[in-house]
Amino acid sequence: MRKPYELEELEECITKRDYIAMARVVHRLKSTARFLGLSSLNPVLEELEEKGRDQSAVIDPKMVDEKFKFVRVVFQDAIEGLEKEIEKQETTE
C-alpha cells in the first residue's frame, strides 16, 4: 500500500516554501484523512491550510516542517495498520 500522493506533493511544496500551493494540497489531503478516520490530523491540517491561504501571514518554516512530520507519521501509522489488517484477513481466508 502506498502513502497518499498528496503527502509527496505537500513535502515538495514545503521544501520549496510554496505555502499557497501547500494550502491547496492540504485541502485535498483533509479529505483523505477524513476518509481514513484520522481525526487527530484535523486541527493540524486546518492550521496549515489557513496559514498557506493567508498571504499576509508570517509563516515559521520550522513550525510547518514539524507539523508536516506529524502528518506524515500519522499517515504512515495508519497505512501500516491497514496493511496488517489486510494480511490478517488474507491469512484467515
C-alpha positions as a Markdown table, in Angstrom:
| # | Residue | x | y | z |
|---|---|---|---|---|
| 1 | Met | 0.0 | 0.0 | 0.0 |
| 2 | Arg | 1.3 | 3.4 | -0.9 |
| 3 | Lys | 1.1 | 6.6 | 1.0 |
| 4 | Pro | -1.3 | 9.2 | -0.4 |
| 5 | Tyr | 0.3 | 11.1 | -3.3 |
| 6 | Glu | -0.7 | 14.3 | -1.6 |
| 7 | Leu | 2.0 | 13.7 | 1.0 |
| 8 | Glu | 4.7 | 13.8 | -1.6 |
| 9 | Glu | 3.2 | 16.9 | -3.1 |
| 10 | Leu | 3.0 | 18.5 | 0.3 |
| 11 | Glu | 6.6 | 17.7 | 1.1 |
| 12 | Glu | 7.6 | 19.3 | -2.2 |
| 13 | Cys | 5.6 | 22.5 | -1.5 |
| 14 | Ile | 7.1 | 22.8 | 2.0 |
| 15 | Thr | 10.6 | 22.2 | 0.7 |
| 16 | Lys | 10.1 | 25.0 | -1.9 |
| 17 | Arg | 8.3 | 27.2 | 0.8 |
| 18 | Asp | 5.4 | 27.5 | -1.7 |
| 19 | Tyr | 2.7 | 28.0 | 1.0 |
| 20 | Ile | -0.1 | 28.9 | -1.4 |
| 21 | Ala | 0.4 | 25.6 | -3.2 |
| 22 | Met | 0.7 | 23.9 | 0.3 |
| 23 | Ala | -2.8 | 25.2 | 1.2 |
| 24 | Arg | -4.3 | 23.6 | -2.0 |
| 25 | Val | -2.6 | 20.3 | -1.3 |
| 26 | Val | -3.6 | 20.3 | 2.4 |
| 27 | His | -7.2 | 21.0 | 1.4 |
| 28 | Arg | -7.2 | 17.7 | -0.7 |
| 29 | Leu | -5.3 | 15.8 | 2.0 |
| 30 | Lys | -8.0 | 16.7 | 4.5 |
| 31 | Ser | -10.5 | 14.5 | 2.6 |
| 32 | Thr | -8.1 | 11.6 | 2.6 |
| 33 | Ala | -7.6 | 12.0 | 6.3 |
| 34 | Arg | -11.3 | 12.1 | 7.0 |
| 35 | Phe | -11.9 | 9.0 | 4.8 |
| 36 | Leu | -9.3 | 7.1 | 6.9 |
| 37 | Gly | -10.8 | 8.4 | 10.2 |
| 38 | Leu | -7.6 | 10.3 | 11.1 |
| 39 | Ser | -9.4 | 12.9 | 13.1 |
| 40 | Ser | -6.2 | 13.8 | 15.0 |
| 41 | Leu | -5.0 | 15.5 | 11.8 |
| 42 | Asn | -7.9 | 17.8 | 11.5 |
| 43 | Pro | -6.6 | 20.7 | 13.6 |
| 44 | Val | -3.1 | 20.4 | 12.1 |
| 45 | Leu | -4.3 | 20.3 | 8.6 |
| 46 | Glu | -6.7 | 23.2 | 9.2 |
| 47 | Glu | -3.9 | 25.3 | 10.6 |
| 48 | Leu | -1.6 | 24.5 | 7.7 |
| 49 | Glu | -4.3 | 25.3 | 5.2 |
| 50 | Glu | -5.2 | 28.6 | 6.9 |
| 51 | Lys | -1.5 | 29.7 | 7.1 |
| 52 | Gly | -1.0 | 29.0 | 3.4 |
| 53 | Arg | -4.1 | 30.8 | 2.3 |
| 54 | Asp | -3.3 | 33.9 | 4.4 |
| 55 | Gln | -0.8 | 35.7 | 2.2 |
| 56 | Ser | -0.2 | 38.3 | 4.9 |
| 57 | Ala | 0.7 | 35.7 | 7.5 |
| 58 | Val | 4.3 | 35.3 | 8.7 |
| 59 | Ile | 4.9 | 31.6 | 8.4 |
| 60 | Asp | 7.6 | 29.9 | 10.5 |
| 61 | Pro | 9.2 | 27.3 | 8.3 |
| 62 | Lys | 10.2 | 25.3 | 11.3 |
| 63 | Met | 6.6 | 25.1 | 12.5 |
| 64 | Val | 5.4 | 23.9 | 9.1 |
| 65 | Asp | 8.2 | 21.3 | 9.0 |
| 66 | Glu | 7.2 | 20.0 | 12.4 |
| 67 | Lys | 3.5 | 19.8 | 11.5 |
| 68 | Phe | 4.3 | 18.0 | 8.3 |
| 69 | Lys | 6.4 | 15.4 | 10.2 |
| 70 | Phe | 3.4 | 14.8 | 12.4 |
| 71 | Val | 1.1 | 14.4 | 9.5 |
| 72 | Arg | 3.5 | 12.0 | 7.7 |
| 73 | Val | 3.8 | 9.9 | 10.9 |
| 74 | Val | 0.1 | 9.6 | 11.4 |
| 75 | Phe | -0.5 | 8.6 | 7.8 |
| 76 | Gln | 2.4 | 6.1 | 7.9 |
| 77 | Asp | 1.0 | 4.5 | 11.1 |
| 78 | Ala | -2.5 | 4.3 | 9.5 |
| 79 | Ile | -1.1 | 2.7 | 6.4 |
| 80 | Glu | 0.9 | 0.1 | 8.4 |
| 81 | Gly | -2.2 | -0.7 | 10.5 |
| 82 | Leu | -4.3 | -1.2 | 7.3 |
| 83 | Glu | -1.6 | -3.4 | 5.8 |
| 84 | Lys | -1.5 | -5.6 | 9.0 |
| 85 | Glu | -5.3 | -5.9 | 8.9 |
| 86 | Ile | -5.2 | -6.9 | 5.2 |
| 87 | Glu | -2.6 | -9.5 | 6.0 |
| 88 | Lys | -4.6 | -10.8 | 8.9 |
| 89 | Gln | -7.7 | -11.1 | 6.7 |
| 90 | Glu | -5.8 | -12.9 | 4.0 |
| 91 | Thr | -4.4 | -15.5 | 6.4 |
| 92 | Thr | -7.8 | -16.3 | 7.8 |
| 93 | Glu | -9.4 | -16.9 | 4.5 |
